[in-house]
Amino acid sequence: MDALAASARSPGKIYFTGGATALLLGFREQTIDIDIKLDPEPEGAFEAIARLKDELDLNVELASPDDFIPATSDWREKSPLIASVGRVQYFHYDLALQALSKLERGHDKDINDVRNLVGSGHVTIEELRRKFAEIEPRLIRYPAVDVQKFRGNLEKFLKGFQT
């Protein structure tokens, strides 16, 4: 974060998601890549990313939940600040949307991340329900998403937390 911010020639915001969020929150000890969204993009960020990924032997992906499921209208406001370094602010992308994106995929590692997000109080069951209800009508715009399966994954997860 320090090195990227030092290369920034303009203000910007970087949102961490996926394994990077799980790592920073202490749910995982490692991740194979760092998923980020730049919004707005700090000038000079891509040059820094290209250099840092080689120096640190990291895989950096431009990926966030809104690449896979619709974003909610409040995703920016619901993205917790990690740090402000120079001209760059770093956030966790909206944790409830990250959780929903992971539930949509349904992989064991993803489900475990969602358990950790809910179990640690970073995301509530009510947030998951509310945000799913908000995005469900717009899932038609995401043809790769099987809405019935996604709803089933969410309901199965919610039942596991109610017992």
C-alpha positions, 0 to 999 in steps of 0.5 A, spaced: 500 500 500 505 504 501 509 503 495 503 504 490 501 510 494 508 513 493 507 512 486 500 515 485 500 522 482 493 523 483 488 522 489 484 515 488 481 509 492 483 502 492 478 497 494 480 490 496 476 484 495 476 476 496 482 473 499 486 480 500 480 482 504 480 475 508 488 475 509 487 483 512 482 481 516 485 475 519 481 469 516 486 466 512 494 466 512 495 467 505 492 468 498 494 466 491 492 473 488 490 480 490 483 482 487 482 490 487 477 495 484 480 502 483 474 507 483 477 513 482 483 510 479 489 514 482 494 516 476 500 512 476 497 506 479 497 501 474 505 502 473 506 501 480 502 495 480 506 492 474 512 493 478 510 491 485 507 484 482 514 482 479 518 485 485 513 481 490 511 475 486 504 477 486 498 476 482 494 482 482 487 481 479 482 487 477 476 484 480 470 485 485 463 483 486 460 487 481 464 483 476 459 477 478 453 480 481 450 487 481 452 492 486 448 495 491 447 503 491 450 504 497 456 499 496 461 505 497 458 507 503 459 500 506 466 499 504 470 500 510 476 504 510 483 500 511 488 506 511 489 512 507 496 513 505 498 519 501 493 521 496 490 514 496 485 511 500 484 503 501 478 500 503 475 493 503 469 492 498 462 492 501 463 486 506 456 483 505 457 484 497 463 480 498 459 475 502 454 474 497 459 474 491 462 468 495 455 464 496 454 465 489 460 461 487 459 456 493 466 453 493 468 451 500 473 456 501 468 461 499 463 459 504 468 458 510 470 466 508 463 468 509 462 464 515 468 468 518 465 474 516 458 473 519 461 469 525 466 475 527 460 480 526 463 484 520 457 482 516 450 480 519 445 475 516 440 481 515 445 485 511 445 478 507 438 478 506 437 485 505 442 486 499 440 479 496 433 482 495 436 488 492 440 485 487 436 479 485 431 483 480 438 485 477 441 478 476 438 477 469 443 482 467 448 477 469 447 471 465 453 466 468 449 466 475 444 461 476 439 465 480 435 459 483 442 456 485 445 462 488 438 463 492 439 456 494 446 457 497 444 463 501 438 459 504 442 453 506 448 458 509 442 462 513 439 455 515 446 453 518 447 460 522 440 459 525 441 453 528 
